[in-house]
């Protein structure tokens, strides 16, 4: 993957009880750099990175949203240059 310049946070609702299956499927998608099962309104939170916004849309629309146990998603595009990450 080229240097990522586009990042999105995707909130996912899954079929009941399928969070682990969706998490495992997400681990095989290029561009998905982090994913966690969470408590609350959503079931899984995902960080996606790509070289362009178009590539980001492709990953989210044609890969993540088409997973069989994904019921719905909410995508938030990160404002370029307006984030930090601690390690």
C-alpha positions in Angstrom: 0.0 0.0 0.0 1.4 3.5 -0.9 1.8 6.1 1.9 -1.7 6.5 3.3 -3.1 10.0 3.1 -6.7 9.2 3.6 -8.1 7.7 6.9 -11.5 6.8 8.0 -13.1 5.5 11.2 -15.9 3.1 10.4 -18.5 2.1 13.0 -20.2 -1.2 12.3 -23.4 -2.9 13.4 -23.2 -6.7 13.0 -25.7 -9.5 13.2 -26.1 -10.5 16.9 -23.3 -12.7 18.0 -21.2 -12.3 14.9 -18.7 -9.7 16.1 -15.7 -12.1 16.3 -16.4 -13.5 12.8 -16.6 -9.9 11.3 -13.4 -9.0 13.2 -11.6 -12.0 11.7 -12.9 -11.1 8.1 -11.7 -7.5 8.6 -8.2 -8.6 9.4 -7.9 -9.9 5.9 -8.9 -6.7 4.1 -6.0 -4.5 2.9 -6.3 -1.0 4.3 -7.9 -2.1 7.5 -5.1 -1.1 10.0 -7.0 -1.5 13.3 -10.3 -3.0 14.4 -11.9 -3.6 17.9 -15.1 -5.2 19.2 -16.8 -2.6 21.4 -19.7 -2.2 23.8 -22.4 0.3 23.0 -24.5 1.3 20.0 -22.0 -0.1 17.5 -20.4 -3.6 17.6 -17.0 -3.0 15.9 -14.8 0.1 15.3 -12.4 0.0 12.4 -9.6 2.3 11.2 -9.0 2.3 7.5 -6.1 3.9 5.6 -5.6 4.3 1.9 -3.6 6.4 -0.6 -6.6 8.4 -1.7 -10.2 9.1 -0.8 -11.3 7.1 -3.8 -9.4 4.0 -2.6 -10.8 4.6 0.9 -14.4 4.6 -0.6 -13.6 1.4 -2.5 -12.4 -0.4 0.6 -15.4 0.7 2.6 -18.1 0.3 0.0 -17.0 -2.8 -1.8 -15.2 -4.8 0.9 -16.3 -3.8 4.4 -20.0 -3.1 3.7 -20.3 -6.3 1.7 -19.3 -8.6 4.5 -22.2 -11.0 5.0 -22.7 -10.3 8.8 -22.4 -6.5 8.5 -25.9 -4.9 9.0 -24.9 -1.2 8.8 -22.0 1.2 8.9 -21.3 4.8 9.8 -18.1 6.3 8.2 -16.2 9.3 9.5 -13.4 10.6 7.2 -10.5 12.0 9.3 -9.5 15.6 8.4 -6.1 15.4 6.8 -3.4 16.7 9.0 -5.7 17.0 12.0 -4.9 13.9 14.0 -2.1 12.3 16.0 -1.3 8.9 17.1 0.8 7.9 20.2 2.7 4.6 20.3 
